[in-house]
Amino acid sequence: MSVLREMIENLLSRPVTILYPWAKVPIPATFRGRVAISDDKCIGCSKCSLVCPAQVISMIDGPREVEFKGKTLDRKKRPQVKVFKCIRCGLCERHCPTGAITLSPELSQTGTDREILVT
């Protein structure tokens, strides 16, 4: 008897789903999306690659001078992220001393090439 009652209630109620292409789903403020690296802020400390649990951040050659806390440093390396292997945990963003790596609230791209990089 209760199944029949529930079926009738569902037939007479409005749909719960969102009509996606026409109504966009709200993105929460804590959403971790696209990986972005600001090369101007990066000092090449390698903390991001050390804390990455998926091991998708590698340090490549990128020599130049950078300013950090009023001092000029010679940077030898810069991070490179394999985008589609990244699990978006946010540890790299949390441990970066200069805020060079951020996970923006934008949706990240999709694809099948697992070797696409963000540098």
Secondary structure, 3 states (H helix, E strand, C coil): CHHHHHHHHHHHCCCCCCCCCCCCCCCCCCCCCCEEECCCCCCCCCHHHHHCCCCCEEEEEEEEEEEECCEEEEEEEEEEEEHHHCCCCCHHHHHCCCCCEEECCCCCCCCCCCCCEEC
